[in-house]
Amino acid sequence: MAWVRIALSVVVLMVLLACASLRSQEALRFTSLESPHKQFDGTLTLPRNNKAPFPIVVLVHGTAGVDSRYAFHKPALLEAGIGTLEVDFKTNVFTGASDRPPISSFQPWAFGALKALRAHPLIDANRIAIMGFSLGGHLSVSVSSKNVVERWLGPDEPGFAAHVGFYPVCQLLEKYFDASGVTGAPILILAGELDSWGDGETCPEFADWLNESHSGVVSLTIYPNVHHGFDRADSWQGYAPYARNRTGILQWDAEAAYDSRKRAVTFLRQAFNM
């Protein structure tokens, strides 16, 4: 389809722009915090138009694994002076939704990345955020729970400085938050009104619920007439066990994609006091 070819062309252009914006790139191996430990690899990219120590955002893919969404968002982040760590939590771990571990299993992996970044000499240890898509979005919001942070980092080490969740399947998020609430780090949620996993209805409810006890901690944007995966370069429809009618729809929407990217960058720059 023509719109698919256009979307793919945009992603190629974004990759080229990213190459022009980066200062340096390296492979970063990090260790998860659960026992037995797992080893993961990520790609760390530092922006050209900034000076060390750098603010960083950890990018976490969805169940499909690393795809066009990293390439779409990365150039705008680098241009804004924010480095990226692109993680791969799928390779050699699971093949799809049928054998994917529970999302809570990914939490000590994310915190392992956080600890590795804090030890890096070029990274600002106090300005490390996390941003993810679907599975990754769910993970990104769940690790804002004070209870989850204390489980894996202890009571004296802070969690991420900010959290961005793209269509994070809000219906399953509340279980991570007990009476201890959130860390207080700001949260941004972006979702479509027609999301197959119900985010158009459940994300406003979840945001209101958290904001009642922690005023203003969650910022929310719901895009009218937009589906799940609106910033992904292609479309998909198929069986999804937690989706409504067990049918998931992912569909690119240019207006929502570009607006969400801008909002995410603005949010992170504010969180990092840039």
JORA-V215567 format. One record per residue. RES is the residue in three letters. PHI is phi as a letter, one per 30 degrees, with the letter a starting at -180 (none if undefined). OMEGA is omega as a letter, one per 20 degrees, with the letter a starting at -180 (none if undefined). NEAR is the number of other ideal C-beta (glycine too) atoms within 12 Angstrom. Layout:
res:RES phi:PHI omega:OMEGA near:NEAR
res:RES phi:PHI omega:OMEGA near:NEAR
//
This chain:
res:MET phi:none omega:a near:12
res:ALA phi:d omega:a near:9
res:TRP phi:d omega:r near:17
res:VAL phi:d omega:r near:19
res:ARG phi:d omega:r near:14
res:ILE phi:d omega:a near:17
res:ALA phi:d omega:r near:31
res:LEU phi:d omega:r near:23
res:SER phi:d omega:r near:18
res:VAL phi:d omega:r near:27
res:VAL phi:d omega:r near:29
res:VAL phi:e omega:r near:19
res:LEU phi:d omega:r near:19
res:MET phi:d omega:r near:31
res:VAL phi:d omega:r near:24
res:LEU phi:d omega:r near:16
res:LEU phi:d omega:r near:22
res:ALA phi:d omega:r near:31
res:CYS phi:d omega:a near:20
res:ALA phi:d omega:a near:17
res:SER phi:c omega:a near:28
res:LEU phi:d omega:r near:30
res:ARG phi:d omega:r near:25
res:SER phi:a omega:a near:21
res:GLN phi:b omega:r near:22
res:GLU phi:b omega:r near:22
res:ALA phi:d omega:r near:18
res:LEU phi:b omega:r near:33
res:ARG phi:c omega:r near:21
res:PHE phi:b omega:a near:32
res:THR phi:c omega:r near:23
res:SER phi:d omega:a near:28
res:LEU phi:c omega:r near:29
res:GLU phi:d omega:r near:19
res:SER phi:b omega:i near:10
res:PRO phi:d omega:a near:9
res:HIS phi:d omega:r near:16
res:LYS phi:c omega:r near:26
res:GLN phi:c omega:r near:22
res:PHE phi:b omega:r near:32
res:ASP phi:c omega:r near:26
res:GLY phi:b omega:r near:37
res:THR phi:c omega:a near:29
res:LEU phi:c omega:r near:34
res:THR phi:b omega:a near:38
res:LEU phi:c omega:a near:36
res:PRO phi:d omega:r near:33
res:ARG phi:d omega:a near:24
res:ASN phi:c omega:r near:18
res:ASN phi:a omega:r near:29
res:LYS phi:c omega:r near:14
res:ALA phi:d omega:j near:20
res:PRO phi:d omega:a near:21
res:PHE phi:c omega:r near:37
res:PRO phi:d omega:a near:38
res:ILE phi:b omega:r near:46
res:VAL phi:b omega:r near:52
res:VAL phi:d omega:r near:52
res:LEU phi:c omega:a near:44
res:VAL phi:b omega:a near:48
res:HIS phi:d omega:r near:38
res:GLY phi:c omega:a near:41
res:THR phi:d omega:r near:41
res:ALA phi:d omega:a near:31
res:GLY phi:j omega:a near:28
res:VAL phi:d omega:a near:27
res:ASP phi:b omega:a near:31
res:SER phi:d omega:a near:32
res:ARG phi:d omega:r near:40
res:TYR phi:d omega:a near:40
res:ALA phi:d omega:a near:35
res:PHE phi:d omega:a near:38
res:HIS phi:d omega:a near:45
res:LYS phi:e omega:a near:41
res:PRO phi:e omega:a near:30
res:ALA phi:d omega:r near:34
res:LEU phi:d omega:r near:45
res:LEU phi:d omega:a near:39
res:GLU phi:d omega:r near:28
res:ALA phi:d omega:r near:31
res:GLY phi:i omega:a near:31
res:ILE phi:c omega:r near:46
res:GLY phi:d omega:a near:46
res:THR phi:b omega:r near:48
res:LEU phi:c omega:r near:45
res:GLU phi:c omega:a near:39
res:VAL phi:c omega:r near:46
res:ASP phi:b omega:r near:32
res:PHE phi:c omega:a near:40
res:LYS phi:c omega:a near:27
res:THR phi:e omega:r near:16
res:ASN phi:i omega:r near:12
res:VAL phi:c omega:r near:24
res:PHE phi:a omega:a near:22
res:THR phi:c omega:a near:14
res:GLY phi:a omega:a near:20
res:ALA phi:d omega:a near:27
res:SER phi:d omega:a near:12
res:ASP phi:b omega:r near:11
res:ARG phi:d omega:r near:27
res:PRO phi:d omega:r near:24
res:PRO phi:e omega:a near:18
res:ILE phi:d omega:r near:36
res:SER phi:d omega:r near:25
res:SER phi:d omega:a near:21
res:PHE phi:d omega:a near:42
res:GLN phi:d omega:r near:39
res:PRO phi:d omega:r near:33
res:TRP phi:d omega:r near:39
res:ALA phi:d omega:r near:49
res:PHE phi:d omega:r near:38
res:GLY phi:d omega:r near:34
res:ALA phi:d omega:r near:50
res:LEU phi:d omega:a near:44
res:LYS phi:d omega:r near:29
res:ALA phi:d omega:r near:31
res:LEU phi:d omega:r near:37
res:ARG phi:d omega:r near:28
res:ALA phi:d omega:a near:16
res:HIS phi:d omega:a near:27
res:PRO phi:d omega:a near:13
res:LEU phi:c omega:a near:24
res:ILE phi:c omega:r near:34
res:ASP phi:d omega:a near:27
res:ALA phi:d omega:a near:23
res:ASN phi:c omega:a near:23
res:ARG phi:b omega:r near:32
res:ILE phi:b omega:a near:41
res:ALA phi:c omega:r near:47
res:ILE phi:b omega:a near:48
res:MET phi:b omega:a near:50
res:GLY phi:b omega:a near:49
res:PHE phi:b omega:a near:45
res:SER phi:h omega:r near:46
res:LEU phi:e omega:r near:46
res:GLY phi:d omega:r near:46
res:GLY phi:d omega:r near:46
res:HIS phi:d omega:r near:47
res:LEU phi:e omega:a near:47
res:SER phi:e omega:r near:50
res:VAL phi:d omega:a near:55
res:SER phi:d omega:a near:46
res:VAL phi:d omega:r near:52
res:SER phi:d omega:r near:45
res:SER phi:d omega:r near:38
res:LYS phi:d omega:r near:29
res:ASN phi:d omega:r near:24
res:VAL phi:d omega:r near:35
res:VAL phi:d omega:a near:35
res:GLU phi:d omega:r near:22
res:ARG phi:d omega:a near:23
res:TRP phi:c omega:a near:31
res:LEU phi:c omega:a near:26
res:GLY phi:i omega:a near:15
res:PRO phi:d omega:a near:14
res:ASP phi:c omega:a near:8
res:GLU phi:c omega:a near:20
res:PRO phi:d omega:r near:25
res:GLY phi:d omega:r near:40
res:PHE phi:d omega:a near:50
res:ALA phi:d omega:r near:39
res:ALA phi:a omega:a near:43
res:HIS phi:b omega:r near:49
res:VAL phi:b omega:a near:51
res:GLY phi:c omega:r near:48
res:PHE phi:d omega:r near:51
res:TYR phi:h omega:a near:53
res:PRO phi:c omega:a near:47
res:VAL phi:h omega:a near:44
res:CYS phi:d omega:a near:41
res:GLN phi:d omega:a near:26
res:LEU phi:c omega:a near:29
res:LEU phi:d omega:a near:39
res:GLU phi:e omega:a near:24
res:LYS phi:d omega:a near:19
res:TYR phi:d omega:a near:33
res:PHE phi:c omega:r near:30
res:ASP phi:c omega:a near:15
res:ALA phi:d omega:a near:9
res:SER phi:d omega:r near:19
res:GLY phi:i omega:a near:27
res:VAL phi:c omega:r near:39
res:THR phi:d omega:a near:32
res:GLY phi:j omega:r near:25
res:ALA phi:d omega:a near:35
res:PRO phi:d omega:a near:36
res:ILE phi:b omega:r near:45
res:LEU phi:c omega:r near:41
res:ILE phi:c omega:r near:45
res:LEU phi:b omega:a near:49
res:ALA phi:a omega:r near:48
res:GLY phi:c omega:a near:39
res:GLU phi:e omega:a near:25
res:LEU phi:c omega:a near:28
res:ASP phi:e omega:a near:42
res:SER phi:d omega:r near:36
res:TRP phi:c omega:r near:39
res:GLY phi:i omega:a near:31
res:ASP phi:d omega:r near:44
res:GLY phi:e omega:r near:32
res:GLU phi:c omega:a near:21
res:THR phi:d omega:r near:30
res:CYS phi:d omega:r near:41
res:PRO phi:e omega:r near:24
res:GLU phi:d omega:a near:23
res:PHE phi:d omega:r near:37
res:ALA phi:d omega:r near:34
res:ASP phi:d omega:a near:21
res:TRP phi:d omega:r near:22
res:LEU phi:d omega:a near:37
res:ASN phi:d omega:r near:21
res:GLU phi:d omega:a near:16
res:SER phi:c omega:a near:19
res:HIS phi:b omega:a near:23
res:SER phi:e omega:r near:14
res:GLY phi:i omega:a near:17
res:VAL phi:d omega:a near:31
res:VAL phi:c omega:r near:38
res:SER phi:c omega:a near:28
res:LEU phi:b omega:r near:34
res:THR phi:b omega:r near:32
res:ILE phi:c omega:a near:30
res:TYR phi:c omega:a near:33
res:PRO phi:d omega:r near:17
res:ASN phi:h omega:a near:15
res:VAL phi:b omega:a near:33
res:HIS phi:c omega:r near:35
res:HIS phi:d omega:r near:47
res:GLY phi:i omega:a near:48
res:PHE phi:d omega:r near:43
res:ASP phi:c omega:r near:49
res:ARG phi:c omega:a near:42
res:ALA phi:d omega:r near:35
res:ASP phi:b omega:a near:25
res:SER phi:c omega:a near:22
res:TRP phi:a omega:r near:27
res:GLN phi:b omega:a near:18
res:GLY phi:a omega:a near:20
res:TYR phi:d omega:r near:16
res:ALA phi:b omega:a near:30
res:PRO phi:d omega:a near:19
res:TYR phi:c omega:r near:27
res:ALA phi:d omega:r near:30
res:ARG phi:d omega:a near:22
res:ASN phi:h omega:r near:15
res:ARG phi:h omega:r near:15
res:THR phi:b omega:r near:18
res:GLY phi:c omega:r near:33
res:ILE phi:b omega:r near:28
res:LEU phi:c omega:a near:36
res:GLN phi:b omega:r near:31
res:TRP phi:d omega:r near:36
res:ASP phi:b omega:a near:32
res:ALA phi:d omega:a near:23
res:GLU phi:d omega:r near:17
res:ALA phi:d omega:a near:34
res:ALA phi:d omega:a near:37
res:TYR phi:d omega:r near:23
res:ASP phi:d omega:a near:23
res:SER phi:d omega:r near:40
res:ARG phi:d omega:r near:35
res:LYS phi:d omega:r near:23
res:ARG phi:d omega:a near:28
res:ALA phi:d omega:r near:46
res:VAL phi:d omega:r near:34
res:THR phi:d omega:r near:25
res:PHE phi:e omega:a near:35
res:LEU phi:d omega:r near:43
res:ARG phi:d omega:r near:28
res:GLN phi:d omega:r near:22
res:ALA phi:d omega:a near:34
res:PHE phi:d omega:a near:30
res:ASN phi:h omega:a near:14
res:MET phi:c omega:none near:23
//
